Amino acid sequence: MVLPICELCAQTGLLCAACERKLGEGKISEFDVELSRMLYVVLGAEASFMKIVETSDNLVVLTERENVGKIIGKGGSTIKDISLKLGKQIRVVGVGDFKDMVYDFIAPAKVNGFNRVFVPDGSVKYRVRIDRRDEKKLRIPLRDLERMIDSVTGAKVDLILE
């Protein structure tokens, strides 16, 4: 079990001094605490995620690749229930290879291409070309997706419909 809070806090619903300190210092958020508790109720000791990245209307749950299915649940039931309780749309993304993470953010839309662009200032940004016909499949607006990917990976990404 790997959660932002300790197992005892996930079980009892109360925060110990160490977890309270993490919350106070901003290392974890209220959503981290709530999701940890909810997942512990559903999955028990198998509950595991690293962190939540928050935007105005969405939450991105970062976890190991092998735990994505557990968090989503059979037919998406677990994540739907949690989404309703938290009042935000939730994406579950497996941490690992950069390209795989970007594909997870964009799914179920189809990616036409993935390019690395070298900027004159010496930095690198990534251009991800998405099939225009799949625009309706995107659950989150393009600019919000770009910001989420940037904040999670630390890399500059441009999403383009073609």
Secondary structure, DSSP 8 states (H G I E B T S, - for coil): -B-SS-HHHHHHSS--HHHHHHHHHTSS-HHHHHHHHHHHHHHGGG-B--EEEE-SSEEEEEEEGGGHHHHH-GGGHHHHHHHHHHTSEEEEEEES-HHHHHHHHHTTS-EEEEEEEE-TTS-EEEEEEE-GGGGGG-SS-HHHHHHHHHHHH--EEEEEE-
